[in-house]
Amino acid sequence: MATETEQAVEKGAEAAGGPGMPQLDFSTFDNQIFWLLVTLILLYFVLARVALPRIAAILSERQGTITNDLTAAEDLKAKAAEAEEAYNKALADARAEAQKIVAQAKDEIKAELDEEVAKADAEIAEQVAESEKKIAEIRESAMESAKEVAKDTAKELVAAMGAEADGRTVTAAVNQRLKG
């Protein structure tokens, strides 16, 4: 067969005036088609037995990785939701505890304040009572002093008018006038 091909190439080259393109030589089409089919079949078997299984394995592996990653992402999302829920619960508990502490502190402060106010009221009442006693004493002494001044003034007025008044009469008159 090789000799026929060589002869055909030589004839074609002689006819064309020299060597030409062998793929356009009609005398070699049978041979070219045969080798084309052999090459395609070999290429098919190489792709089908070697390349495509590797590609399929890689695609399968990628699909598995994607599926695993999606599952892991869903798990992480669920854990994040649980963590957020736990955080919100802890935050609510902390706020409730803070409210309780604030209320307790307010109650303690109010009790201390009420106690201090009661002490201050007692001290003020005591000071008021002392002040009232002092005022009563001052008023009493002022009344006595006013009586003495009134008696002395009455005696002097009576003496200035030219009459003589005894101490009992003047005292009786001043007392009667002060009573009403």
C-alpha positions as CSV (number, residue, x, y, z in Angstrom):
1,M,0.0,0.0,0.0
2,A,2.8,2.3,0.8
3,T,4.2,1.8,-2.6
4,E,1.0,2.7,-4.3
5,T,0.9,5.9,-2.2
6,E,4.3,6.8,-3.3
7,Q,3.6,6.1,-6.9
8,A,0.4,8.2,-6.7
9,V,2.3,11.1,-5.1
10,E,4.9,10.9,-7.8
11,K,2.3,10.8,-10.6
12,G,0.5,13.7,-9.0
13,A,3.7,15.7,-8.6
14,E,4.6,15.0,-12.3
15,A,1.1,16.0,-13.4
16,A,1.1,19.2,-11.4
17,G,4.5,20.1,-12.5
18,G,6.1,19.3,-9.1
19,P,5.1,18.2,-5.7
20,G,1.8,19.7,-4.6
21,M,-0.4,19.5,-1.5
22,P,-1.0,15.8,-0.8
23,Q,-4.3,16.4,1.0
24,L,-5.8,17.7,-2.2
25,D,-4.6,14.8,-4.2
26,F,-7.7,12.7,-5.0
27,S,-5.6,9.6,-5.4
28,T,-4.7,9.6,-1.7
29,F,-8.2,10.2,-0.3
30,D,-8.7,6.6,0.7
31,N,-5.5,6.4,2.6
32,Q,-6.3,9.8,4.3
33,I,-9.8,8.7,5.3
34,F,-8.4,5.5,6.8
35,W,-5.9,7.3,8.9
36,L,-8.5,10.0,9.9
37,L,-10.8,7.2,11.2
38,V,-7.9,5.5,13.0
39,T,-6.9,8.8,14.6
40,L,-10.5,9.6,15.6
41,I,-11.0,6.1,17.1
42,L,-7.8,6.4,19.0
43,L,-8.7,9.9,20.2
44,Y,-12.2,8.7,21.2
45,F,-10.7,5.8,23.2
46,V,-8.1,8.1,24.9
47,L,-10.8,10.6,25.8
48,A,-13.3,7.9,26.8
49,R,-10.9,5.8,28.9
50,V,-8.5,8.5,30.3
51,A,-9.6,12.1,30.0
52,L,-13.3,11.9,30.5
53,P,-13.2,9.7,33.6
54,R,-10.7,12.1,35.2
55,I,-12.9,15.0,34.3
56,A,-16.0,13.2,35.6
57,A,-14.1,12.4,38.8
58,I,-13.1,16.0,39.2
59,L,-16.6,17.2,38.6
60,S,-18.0,14.6,41.0
61,E,-15.4,15.7,43.6
62,R,-16.3,19.3,43.1
63,Q,-20.0,18.5,43.5
64,G,-19.2,16.6,46.7
65,T,-17.1,19.5,48.0
66,I,-19.9,21.9,47.1
67,T,-22.5,19.8,48.8
68,N,-20.3,19.4,51.9
69,D,-19.6,23.1,52.0
70,L,-23.3,23.9,51.7
71,T,-24.0,21.4,54.5
72,A,-21.3,22.9,56.6
73,A,-22.6,26.4,55.9
74,E,-26.1,25.4,57.0
75,D,-24.7,23.9,60.2
76,L,-22.7,27.0,60.8
77,K,-25.7,29.1,60.1
78,A,-27.8,27.0,62.6
79,K,-25.0,27.3,65.2
80,A,-24.8,31.1,64.6
81,A,-28.6,31.3,65.1
82,E,-28.3,29.3,68.3
83,A,-25.4,31.5,69.5
84,E,-27.4,34.7,68.7
85,E,-30.4,33.3,70.5
86,A,-28.2,32.4,73.5
87,Y,-26.6,35.9,73.3
88,N,-30.0,37.6,73.2
89,K,-31.2,35.4,76.2
90,A,-28.0,36.3,78.2
91,L,-28.5,39.9,77.3
92,A,-32.1,39.8,78.5
93,D,-31.1,38.0,81.7
94,A,-28.3,40.6,82.3
95,R,-30.8,43.4,81.7
96,A,-33.3,41.9,84.1
97,E,-30.5,41.4,86.7
98,A,-29.4,45.0,86.2
99,Q,-33.0,46.1,86.7
100,K,-33.3,44.0,89.9
101,I,-30.0,45.4,91.2
102,V,-31.1,49.0,90.4
103,A,-34.5,48.4,92.1
104,Q,-32.7,46.9,95.1
105,A,-30.3,49.8,95.3
106,K,-33.2,52.3,95.0
107,D,-35.0,50.6,97.9
108,E,-31.8,50.6,100.0
109,I,-31.2,54.3,99.2
110,K,-34.8,55.1,99.9
111,A,-34.7,53.3,103.3
112,E,-31.5,55.1,104.2
113,L,-33.0,58.4,103.1
114,D,-36.2,57.8,105.1
115,E,-34.1,56.9,108.1
116,E,-32.0,60.0,107.8
117,V,-35.1,62.1,107.2
118,A,-36.7,60.7,110.3
119,K,-33.5,61.5,112.3
120,A,-33.4,65.0,110.9
121,D,-37.1,65.4,111.7
122,A,-36.5,64.3,115.2
123,E,-33.6,66.6,115.6
124,I,-35.6,69.5,114.1
125,A,-38.5,68.7,116.4
126,E,-36.1,68.7,119.4
127,Q,-34.6,72.0,118.3
128,V,-38.0,73.5,117.8
129,A,-39.1,72.3,121.2
130,E,-36.0,73.9,122.7
131,S,-36.5,77.1,120.7
132,E,-40.1,77.2,121.8
133,K,-39.0,76.8,125.5
134,K,-36.5,79.6,125.0
135,I,-39.0,81.8,123.2
136,A,-41.5,81.1,126.1
137,E,-38.8,82.0,128.6
138,I,-37.9,85.1,126.6
139,R,-41.6,86.0,126.3
140,E,-42.1,85.4,130.0
141,S,-39.1,87.5,130.9
142,A,-40.2,90.1,128.4
143,M,-43.6,90.2,130.0
144,E,-42.0,90.6,133.5
145,S,-39.7,93.3,132.1
146,A,-42.7,95.0,130.4
147,K,-44.6,94.8,133.7
148,E,-41.7,96.3,135.6
149,V,-41.3,99.0,132.9
150,A,-45.1,99.6,133.0
151,K,-45.1,99.9,136.8
152,D,-42.1,102.2,136.8
153,T,-43.6,104.3,134.0
154,A,-47.0,104.5,135.8
155,K,-45.4,105.6,139.0
156,E,-43.4,108.2,137.2
157,L,-46.5,109.4,135.4
158,V,-48.6,109.6,138.6
159,A,-45.7,111.4,140.3
160,A,-45.3,113.8,137.3
161,M,-49.0,114.6,137.7
162,G,-48.5,115.6,141.2
163,A,-50.1,112.6,143.0
164,E,-48.5,109.9,144.9
165,A,-49.2,106.3,144.1
166,D,-48.4,103.3,146.2
167,G,-46.8,100.2,144.7
168,R,-49.9,97.9,145.3
169,T,-52.2,100.2,143.4
170,V,-49.9,100.7,140.5
171,T,-49.3,96.9,140.3
172,A,-53.0,96.1,140.4
173,A,-53.7,98.7,137.7
174,V,-50.9,97.4,135.4
175,N,-52.0,93.7,135.9
176,Q,-55.7,94.6,135.2
177,R,-54.7,96.5,132.0
178,L,-52.4,93.6,130.8
179,K,-55.1,91.0,131.3
180,G,-57.5,92.7,129.1
